[in-house]
Amino acid sequence: MNKEQFLTSLEKGLKKLPHEEREDIMHDFEEHFFNGSADGKTEEQISESLGSPKQIAKELVATSHIEKMEATASTANIFRAVWAVVGLGFFNFIIVFGPFAALLGFILAGWITGVSFVASPLLILVTLIVNLGTFEFFDMFFSIMLCGIGLFIAMGMLYVTKVLTTLFVRYLKYNVSLVKGGLKHD
């Protein structure tokens, strides 16, 4: 593969990145070819030593999404980073998607439990409106107790969500660096 083919394939894989970032990466790889030709290597030798442009593009896109996720840990950024890392290979689908699904399930279950406990006094109000003559103090006190437990669960889930998000970002970064370490670089 010559320089033009390599750079065209790389640029096609980097379409998901912002224009400035893509231009910077393309400039870096053009520099690789310039330095390699100054050392007496052919374009084919240089492109072979760099590795597959498609794989390099996938790694760079995944790294970019992880950096965005670290800067702003929004739900959209987390999903983009997970899919970018999963896109690095089938092995990563199992290694990344499994823990992601488990963490997502745990976090959703915790938040749903906390919110439903906090909202339990509303059920007493609905019961009171529907059945006017059947007000029971036990139901009211039980729902207030559930509301308090729900507040504690929600506070705990806030902390757990932050910690697990941070740990998952570190896991994604480790996974990307593991995949990158498997490629040939100068």
VMD Tcl script that draws the C-alpha trace (Angstrom):
set ca {
  {0.00 0.00 0.00}
  {1.49 3.34 -0.99}
  {1.25 6.65 0.86}
  {-1.82 7.93 -0.99}
  {-3.79 4.71 -0.46}
  {-2.81 4.57 3.21}
  {-3.78 8.19 3.90}
  {-7.07 7.89 1.95}
  {-8.04 4.78 3.91}
  {-7.05 6.44 7.19}
  {-9.02 9.61 6.42}
  {-12.09 7.56 5.52}
  {-11.90 5.85 8.94}
  {-11.51 9.18 10.75}
  {-14.72 10.78 9.37}
  {-16.36 10.59 12.81}
  {-13.76 12.94 14.31}
  {-13.93 16.75 14.22}
  {-12.24 18.36 11.21}
  {-9.38 19.96 13.19}
  {-8.53 16.72 14.98}
  {-8.67 14.77 11.71}
  {-6.36 17.26 9.98}
  {-3.88 17.07 12.86}
  {-3.79 13.26 12.69}
  {-3.40 13.29 8.90}
  {-0.52 15.74 9.23}
  {1.18 13.44 11.76}
  {0.95 10.46 9.42}
  {2.20 12.49 6.46}
  {5.14 13.36 8.69}
  {5.70 9.62 9.32}
  {5.95 9.09 5.57}
  {8.26 12.08 5.14}
  {10.60 10.91 7.93}
  {10.53 7.33 6.65}
  {11.41 8.37 3.11}
  {14.23 10.54 4.51}
  {15.57 7.36 6.17}
  {15.53 5.58 2.80}
  {12.37 3.50 3.26}
  {9.82 3.00 0.49}
  {6.20 4.08 0.94}
  {5.16 0.42 1.11}
  {7.66 -0.31 3.91}
  {6.48 2.72 5.87}
  {2.78 1.85 5.51}
  {3.52 -1.77 6.50}
  {5.41 -0.63 9.61}
  {2.51 1.64 10.63}
  {-0.06 -1.16 10.40}
  {-3.59 -1.24 9.10}
  {-5.04 2.25 8.51}
  {-8.54 0.96 9.33}
  {-7.38 -0.40 12.70}
  {-5.44 2.80 13.44}
  {-8.56 4.85 12.63}
  {-10.71 2.70 14.93}
  {-8.20 3.14 17.76}
  {-7.97 6.89 17.27}
  {-11.76 7.27 17.15}
  {-12.10 5.16 20.32}
  {-9.41 7.21 22.08}
  {-11.12 10.45 21.03}
  {-14.50 9.27 22.35}
  {-12.94 8.18 25.65}
  {-11.27 11.59 26.04}
  {-14.62 13.30 25.38}
  {-16.27 11.00 27.91}
  {-13.64 11.92 30.51}
  {-14.20 15.62 29.86}
  {-18.00 15.36 29.98}
  {-19.40 12.08 31.26}
  {-22.78 12.38 29.59}
  {-24.83 9.34 28.65}
  {-24.30 9.98 24.93}
  {-20.52 10.24 25.34}
  {-20.42 7.03 27.36}
  {-22.40 5.13 24.72}
  {-20.20 6.53 21.91}
  {-17.05 5.50 23.75}
  {-18.37 2.00 24.44}
  {-19.37 1.46 20.81}
  {-16.04 2.84 19.58}
  {-14.12 0.44 21.82}
  {-16.41 -2.46 20.89}
  {-15.71 -1.59 17.25}
  {-12.03 -2.40 17.75}
  {-12.82 -6.10 17.40}
  {-15.11 -9.01 18.21}
  {-13.05 -9.89 21.27}
  {-13.76 -6.43 22.63}
  {-17.48 -6.98 22.13}
  {-17.37 -9.66 24.80}
  {-14.81 -7.95 27.02}
  {-16.37 -4.46 26.96}
  {-20.07 -4.98 26.32}
  {-20.56 -7.63 29.03}
  {-19.30 -5.48 31.92}
  {-21.03 -2.41 30.44}
  {-24.39 -4.18 30.33}
  {-23.94 -5.48 33.89}
  {-22.97 -2.04 35.23}
  {-25.81 -0.38 33.36}
  {-28.29 -2.90 34.77}
  {-26.98 -2.45 38.32}
  {-27.09 1.34 38.12}
  {-30.56 1.41 36.55}
  {-31.91 -1.04 39.14}
  {-30.51 1.06 41.99}
  {-31.93 4.31 40.65}
  {-35.32 2.79 39.86}
  {-35.51 1.33 43.37}
  {-34.56 4.63 45.00}
  {-36.98 6.71 42.94}
  {-39.86 4.28 43.41}
  {-39.34 4.23 47.18}
  {-39.26 8.04 47.27}
  {-42.48 8.15 45.22}
  {-44.30 5.64 47.46}
  {-46.19 8.32 49.46}
  {-47.89 9.31 46.20}
  {-49.54 5.89 46.15}
  {-51.09 6.63 49.54}
  {-52.52 9.86 48.12}
  {-53.96 7.97 45.15}
  {-55.46 5.37 47.50}
  {-56.94 8.13 49.65}
  {-58.55 9.80 46.62}
  {-59.88 6.56 45.14}
  {-61.13 5.04 48.44}
  {-62.18 8.01 50.55}
  {-63.10 6.13 53.70}
  {-60.13 3.74 53.93}
  {-57.27 5.83 55.27}
  {-54.87 3.78 57.40}
  {-52.02 5.17 59.45}
  {-49.97 2.02 58.91}
  {-49.89 2.61 55.15}
  {-48.93 6.24 55.63}
  {-46.09 5.46 58.06}
  {-44.86 2.58 55.92}
  {-44.74 4.79 52.82}
  {-42.90 7.52 54.75}
  {-40.38 4.90 55.87}
  {-39.95 3.73 52.27}
  {-39.50 7.34 51.20}
  {-36.67 7.76 53.72}
  {-35.02 4.52 52.62}
  {-35.40 5.66 49.01}
  {-33.61 8.92 49.78}
  {-30.70 6.97 51.29}
  {-30.62 4.64 48.28}
  {-30.65 7.62 45.89}
  {-27.79 9.31 47.75}
  {-25.85 6.06 47.70}
  {-26.55 5.56 44.01}
  {-25.28 9.05 43.24}
  {-21.92 8.11 44.76}
  {-21.93 4.61 43.23}
  {-22.74 5.99 39.77}
  {-19.83 8.45 39.91}
  {-17.38 5.81 41.13}
  {-18.49 3.16 38.63}
  {-18.39 5.65 35.75}
  {-14.82 6.62 36.67}
  {-13.78 2.97 36.97}
  {-15.44 2.10 33.67}
  {-13.61 4.95 31.90}
  {-10.34 3.57 33.27}
  {-11.33 0.09 32.07}
  {-12.06 1.42 28.56}
  {-8.73 3.26 28.46}
  {-6.92 0.10 29.58}
  {-8.72 -1.91 26.92}
  {-7.79 0.56 24.17}
  {-4.15 0.64 25.30}
  {-4.14 -3.18 25.33}
  {-5.38 -3.26 21.74}
  {-2.92 -0.54 20.70}
  {-0.04 -2.46 22.25}
  {-0.80 -5.33 19.90}
  {-0.09 -3.26 16.77}
  {3.27 -2.62 15.18}
  {4.55 0.94 15.58}
  {7.87 2.62 14.69}
}
mol new
graphics top color blue
foreach p $ca { graphics top sphere $p radius 0.5 }
foreach p [lrange $ca 0 end-1] q [lrange $ca 1 end] { graphics top cylinder $p $q radius 0.2 }
display resetview
